[in-house]
Amino acid sequence: MARAGLNTERLTRAGAELADEVGFDQVTVSALARRFDVKVASLYSHVKSSHDLKTRIALLALEELADRAADALAGRAGKDALTAFANVYRDYAREHPGRYDAARFRLDPEAAAASAGGRHAQMTRAILRGYDVTEPDRTHAVRLLGSVFHGYVSLESGGGFSHSAPDAQESWSRILDALDALLRNWPTP
């Protein structure tokens, strides 16, 4: 019989909290069992494996990020939308470092298709409509923005900007200004 109160959703949320505390790479079914003071075997009726648990945490993180981004983008366009969207990723990574790492977990094609990942791409493309960037360049611009946001957040969270001036916030603001200028003047082939 399953322990009262344990279910897949509760375990996924607890796994996400654990990821924020100890790092996404450290999340396992064993670590989660210790958190609930239960035997590992008792969790296998809810999650198949550590990989399954990590996939569920990744899906949760992608959903949370997409919901935050949608809220932040409502009623915004141009640089205002770009800045709001970028700040959602940076803020989420600061608040939930393990979940942020989970959002970049490689999903199998079926899980990826069912994830909120598509919403992220749609929102990025919506931002680009305000800049009049068209296909095939829109795909290039989506990749550029994702690379800049994720790259900056990864370097910042790893302490890459903590040893020199100016501070990271000033650089972040200047990068967003530069991206806005680039998108307004997107080069044509």
TANOR-V131814 format. One record per helix or strand of 3 or more residues. SS is the DSSP state (H for helix, E for strand). FROM is the first residue (numbers start at 1). LEN is the number of residues. If there is no record, write none. Layout:
BEGIN
ss = (SS | SS)
from = (FROM | FROM)
len = (LEN | LEN)
END
This chain:
BEGIN
ss = (H | H | H | H | H | H | H | H | H | H | H)
from = (8 | 24 | 29 | 40 | 50 | 78 | 97 | 109 | 117 | 137 | 168)
len = (15 | 3 | 8 | 4 | 24 | 18 | 6 | 6 | 13 | 21 | 17)
END
